Amino acid sequence: QVQVVESGGGLVQSGDSLKLSCEVSGRTLSAYDIGWYRQAPGKEREYLARLWDNGLTQYEDAVKGRFTIFRGTTKNVVYLQMNNLKPEDTTVYYCKYISETGDSWGRGTQGTVSS
């Protein structure tokens, strides 16, 4: 079983930044990808970015240039740096462990941007 825990959310003002963390633990494979998503109330979960095990990254167009996904000093921690935040970025952010044997979601972390 794989555990995924997000952290780093909080309340910031428009134009500020947040750095979200995703820590995976448990029975992880040696190779896996990490994805970041968000979901506002009443809306579908939205893909934001993905970090492949080989280091490649991909971003959804709406956040390209503002958000950066990267791995920390240890493989099991992946960050999402979010800059120039806007009120419409207010939502719950989720991390997803993606592997050949299955995926696991975290419970999310709330990010709130005030105008």
C-alpha positions in Angstrom: 0.0 0.0 0.0 1.2 3.5 -0.9 0.5 6.5 1.3 0.4 10.0 -0.2 0.3 13.1 1.9 0.1 16.7 0.7 1.0 19.7 2.7 1.9 23.4 2.3 -1.5 24.8 1.6 -2.7 28.0 3.3 -4.1 31.5 2.9 -2.2 34.0 0.7 -2.9 37.2 -1.1 -3.3 37.6 -4.9 0.2 37.6 -6.5 1.8 35.6 -3.7 3.2 32.1 -3.9 2.7 28.8 -2.3 4.9 25.7 -2.3 3.0 22.5 -1.9 4.7 19.2 -0.9 3.7 15.7 -1.8 5.3 12.9 0.2 4.9 9.3 -0.7 5.6 6.3 1.5 4.9 2.7 1.9 5.3 0.0 -0.8 6.3 2.3 -3.7 7.8 0.9 -6.8 11.4 2.0 -7.7 10.0 4.0 -10.7 6.8 6.1 -10.5 5.4 9.4 -11.6 3.7 12.1 -9.6 0.8 14.2 -10.7 -0.7 17.3 -9.2 -4.4 18.1 -9.6 -7.0 20.4 -8.1 -10.7 20.3 -7.6 -13.1 23.0 -6.7 -16.5 22.3 -5.1 -18.9 21.1 -7.7 -16.3 20.8 -10.4 -14.3 17.9 -11.9 -10.8 17.3 -10.8 -8.4 19.2 -12.9 -5.0 18.1 -14.0 -2.2 20.5 -13.4 1.2 19.0 -13.8 3.1 15.7 -14.0 6.7 14.7 -13.1 7.8 11.5 -14.8 10.3 9.2 -13.1 12.9 10.1 -15.7 12.6 13.8 -14.8 10.4 15.0 -17.7 7.6 17.4 -16.8 4.3 18.4 -18.3 1.9 21.2 -17.4 -1.7 22.0 -18.2 -1.8 25.2 -20.3 -3.7 27.2 -17.6 -0.8 27.0 -15.1 2.2 26.8 -17.5 4.7 29.5 -16.6 3.2 30.0 -13.1 3.5 26.5 -11.6 6.6 24.3 -11.4 6.7 20.7 -10.4 10.0 19.3 -9.1 11.5 16.6 -7.0 13.2 17.4 -3.7 16.5 16.0 -2.4 14.8 12.7 -1.7 12.8 10.9 -4.4 9.7 10.5 -2.3 9.0 14.2 -2.0 7.8 16.2 -4.9 6.9 19.9 -4.8 4.5 22.1 -6.7 5.7 25.7 -6.6 2.8 28.0 -7.4 3.6 31.7 -8.2 1.5 34.7 -9.0 -1.5 33.1 -7.5 -5.0 34.4 -8.3 -8.3 34.1 -6.5 -9.4 31.6 -9.0 -6.6 29.3 -7.9 -8.5 28.8 -4.6 -9.3 25.2 -4.2 -8.1 21.8 -2.9 -4.9 20.5 -4.4 -4.2 16.8 -4.7 -1.2 14.7 -5.4 -1.3 11.4 -7.2 1.2 8.6 -7.1 1.2 6.9 -10.6 2.8 3.6 -11.2 2.5 0.4 -13.3 0.8 -1.4 -10.5 -1.7 1.3 -9.7 -2.3 4.8 -8.5 -2.9 6.4 -5.1 -4.3 9.8 -4.1 -3.7 12.0 -1.2 -6.4 13.7 0.8 -5.5 17.1 -0.5 -4.4 20.4 0.9 -6.4 23.6 0.7 -5.0 26.7 -1.0 -6.9 30.0 -0.6 -6.0 33.2 -2.5 -7.6 36.4 -1.3 -8.1 39.3 -3.7 
